[in-house]
Amino acid sequence: MYLNCHTYYSFKYGTLSPEELAEGASRRGITALALTDINNTSCAIAWINECKKRDIKPVLGIEYRIDNRYLYTGIAKNAEGWRELCELLTACSLDGVPLPDRPPEMEHVYIIYRPEAGIPENLRPYEYIGIMPAEANGLYSSSLREHADRLVVWQPITYDGDTGYKVHKLMRCVDLNIMLGQLEENNHAGPGEHWVNRDVIDNAFRAYPQIVRNTEALLYHCEAELPSGNFNNRQVFTGSERDDHQLLLKLAREGCNRRYGKTNAKANARMESELKVIRQLGFAPYFLITWDIIRYAQTAGYHHVGRGSGANSLVAFCLGITDVDPLELDLYFERFINPHRSSPPDFDIDFSWDERDDVTDYIFKRYGHRHTALLATYNTFKGRSIIRELGKVVGLPKQTSMPSSMRPWPAPNIILMHNTSSATAR
């Protein structure tokens, strides 16, 4: 029955961790529900893992909004549907354009609208309308009855209980940079976006059992199995594995001659040994792609620093990826790559802050969006930051809301009531 669940990856909106959301469903005997964080997909893998631990069927989706205005929710039928939903979000983010009021044609998704957000005149076969239990009584006199086969139960999950609701409202104030008394109803979730018993939903829709059946059927036809492994990576650089190896061999040998001279037997032996392992594990494209990125940066006049375990590779040193001599420093290649390693190696390459965006743009344009992704680190509220932010929300002067260790002079004692709910922010 739950097609619209949020975690704290709905930044400054949701209050639940993926573990708390899955555990809450498990305690209530819920066997399937959809995660639909707001304009965010970062919780997908964690959500699938938490559901599998509890024998719950995970479903993936995205709630699309512009600022705080709800547009629609997309729910993926399968991995291809998840790709379609992510592609819409990514395309708008990269192009700097707002999300469309109606999504483009998709083949492997369900789209759910809400009456107050506007409903298209002609619904596509995979488009539905979400009705909250409290709205069921109004269906008798509503034109929505004409779409009985397209109505589904809409019971969002944003927080857990009254305390969670208060935390949610505080976070909305932090997001909007306003005091609690200035928070308007249209800027936060409603008071009913929490768990409810199944009999409450069944009783609300007892005159419209088809709506319940529609919802169950929608969840039944969805699955969230995201394939993982090396096949997600670009498999070749030149067009074939053989050509990749030949190119890497040429570049490494030429680089070895430049770095060590043509008669350094120790360097040549080490290089040939590394190349053998690289070929055996199929990692030649990874070295060549990194070499290509460095080559672009050098032609643009950018400087880089190659660090981490990649500095243990003599091949990387010969390709100019790193400038640390592994022979001189007696660094072992096996710390970076060894025959027992199945995951790709990890090169750490640093660029200056004012050059990084151009290099990133080159990577996206050179290798395409299907093989390129940005990884993000999310900062969470810590003790000092949350006290400072909540102080502003309740209207305390800046110096009063500072932790005592940060105050330039003594301030009155203040008792802050808090709960243990997690809150994650960018």
RAGI-V131906 format. One record per residue. N is the residue number from 1. D_LAST is the distance of its C-alpha to the last C-alpha in Angstrom with 2 decimals. Layout:
# RAGI-V131906
<<N;D_LAST> <N;D_LAST>>
This chain:
# RAGI-V131906
<<1;30.05> <2;26.28> <3;24.97> <4;21.62> <5;19.52> <6;15.83> <7;13.75> <8;10.50> <9;9.04> <10;10.03> <11;6.83> <12;8.44> <13;11.64> <14;12.90> <15;13.86> <16;15.52> <17;14.92> <18;16.81> <19;19.55> <20;19.96> <21;20.19> <22;22.75> <23;24.62> <24;24.92> <25;26.43> <26;28.72> <27;30.10> <28;31.08> <29;32.75> <30;30.47> <31;31.10> <32;28.81> <33;25.66> <34;23.03> <35;19.28> <36;17.89> <37;14.15> <38;13.24> <39;13.02> <40;11.63> <41;13.85> <42;12.03> <43;13.84> <44;17.25> <45;18.90> <46;17.87> <47;19.10> <48;22.35> <49;22.99> <50;22.55> <51;24.86> <52;27.42> <53;27.71> <54;28.85> <55;30.94> <56;28.78> <57;28.70> <58;25.11> <59;24.51> <60;21.60> <61;20.52> <62;17.95> <63;17.79> <64;17.84> <65;16.99> <66;17.22> <67;15.17> <68;16.34> <69;19.57> <70;20.35> <71;22.18> <72;23.06> <73;22.08> <74;23.11> <75;24.33> <76;25.44> <77;29.00> <78;28.58> <79;26.84> <80;28.16> <81;26.75> <82;23.29> <83;23.79> <84;24.85> <85;21.85> <86;19.42> <87;21.70> <88;21.45> <89;17.67> <90;17.81> <91;20.80> <92;19.40> <93;16.19> <94;18.45> <95;21.15> <96;19.09> <97;20.98> <98;20.13> <99;20.57> <100;24.25> <101;25.57> <102;27.33> <103;26.24> <104;28.69> <105;31.26> <106;30.06> <107;32.32> <108;30.48> <109;28.22> <110;28.65> <111;27.24> <112;27.13> <113;27.39> <114;27.55> <115;30.58> <116;28.81> <117;26.66> <118;29.86> <119;31.80> <120;33.40> <121;37.19> <122;37.91> <123;35.67> <124;35.46> <125;36.68> <126;33.20> <127;31.77> <128;31.79> <129;31.23> <130;29.42> <131;31.36> <132;30.19> <133;32.91> <134;33.36> <135;34.15> <136;36.81> <137;39.69> <138;39.16> <139;39.72> <140;43.47> <141;43.69> <142;40.85> <143;41.27> <144;38.59> <145;41.44> <146;42.58> <147;39.53> <148;40.24> <149;39.71> <150;36.21> <151;34.88> <152;32.55> <153;31.31> <154;27.90> <155;26.50> <156;22.69> <157;20.94> <158;17.84> <159;18.79> <160;21.83> <161;24.42> <162;24.73> <163;22.53> <164;19.63> <165;20.38> <166;20.17> <167;16.78> <168;15.59> <169;17.18> <170;15.73> <171;12.13> <172;13.39> <173;14.84> <174;11.79> <175;10.15> <176;13.55> <177;14.30> <178;17.60> <179;19.86> <180;20.64> <181;23.97> <182;22.63> <183;20.68> <184;22.71> <185;23.41> <186;22.15> <187;18.60> <188;18.22> <189;19.61> <190;23.28> <191;24.95> <192;26.09> <193;22.97> <194;23.76> <195;26.27> <196;29.85> <197;33.03> <198;34.53> <199;37.71> <200;35.85> <201;34.71> <202;38.19> <203;39.93> <204;37.82> <205;38.72> <206;42.22> <207;43.81> <208;41.59> <209;41.46> <210;40.79> <211;37.23> <212;36.62> <213;38.35> <214;36.29> <215;33.05> <216;34.51> <217;35.77> <218;32.44> <219;30.76> <220;33.85> <221;33.61> <222;30.03> <223;29.07> <224;26.00> <225;27.37> <226;25.22> <227;27.46> <228;26.32> <229;28.25> <230;29.42> <231;30.75> <232;27.29> <233;27.64> <234;29.95> <235;33.32> <236;35.33> <237;35.00> <238;38.49> <239;39.48> <240;41.09> <241;40.69> <242;44.04> <243;43.18> <244;39.86> <245;41.81> <246;44.45> <247;42.01> <248;40.12> <249;43.55> <250;44.68> <251;41.61> <252;41.59> <253;45.33> <254;45.31> <255;42.44> <256;44.31> <257;47.36> <258;45.47> <259;43.79> <260;46.78> <261;49.83> <262;51.90> <263;53.79> <264;51.12> <265;51.97> <266;49.31> <267;46.48> <268;47.95> <269;48.35> <270;44.78> <271;43.49> <272;45.66> <273;44.56> <274;40.85> <275;41.55> <276;43.39> <277;40.45> <278;38.00> <279;40.39> <280;40.99> <281;37.31> <282;36.72> <283;34.13> <284;35.93> <285;33.56> <286;30.60> <287;32.56> <288;33.76> <289;30.42> <290;29.04> <291;32.31> <292;31.97> <293;28.52> <294;30.02> <295;33.08> <296;31.19> <297;29.36> <298;32.76> <299;34.43> <300;31.82> <301;32.49> <302;29.19> <303;29.22> <304;27.35> <305;27.26> <306;27.70> <307;26.93> <308;26.52> <309;29.11> <310;29.85> <311;31.93> <312;34.36> <313;35.52> <314;38.55> <315;38.05> <316;34.62> <317;36.40> <318;39.14> <319;36.79> <320;35.08> <321;31.70> <322;32.02> <323;34.40> <324;35.06> <325;38.57> <326;38.50> <327;42.29> <328;42.48> <329;39.87> <330;41.16> <331;37.86> <332;38.24> <333;37.14> <334;36.86> <335;33.77> <336;32.04> <337;34.01> <338;36.83> <339;38.86> <340;37.26> <341;33.71> <342;32.65> <343;29.06> <344;28.59> <345;28.27> <346;25.19> <347;25.66> <348;23.30> <349;23.82> <350;22.36> <351;22.78> <352;22.44> <353;19.34> <354;21.66> <355;23.17> <356;20.37> <357;19.51> <358;23.22> <359;23.64> <360;20.81> <361;22.50> <362;25.76> <363;24.59> <364;23.44> <365;26.69> <366;28.88> <367;27.86> <368;26.47> <369;23.48> <370;25.22> <371;25.12> <372;21.96> <373;18.30> <374;15.17> <375;13.40> <376;9.74> <377;8.49> <378;5.52> <379;5.60> <380;7.13> <381;9.04> <382;12.30> <383;15.65> <384;15.76> <385;12.40> <386;12.91> <387;16.53> <388;15.85> <389;13.60> <390;16.13> <391;18.91> <392;18.03> <393;17.87> <394;21.33> <395;22.70> <396;23.38> <397;24.17> <398;21.73> <399;24.15> <400;24.76> <401;21.20> <402;20.79> <403;21.53> <404;25.19> <405;24.67> <406;22.96> <407;25.54> <408;28.32> <409;30.75> <410;31.29> <411;29.79> <412;30.98> <413;29.99> <414;27.30> <415;26.78> <416;23.39> <417;23.69> <418;20.87> <419;20.60> <420;19.26> <421;16.90> <422;13.57> <423;10.34> <424;7.01> <425;3.75> <426;0.00>>
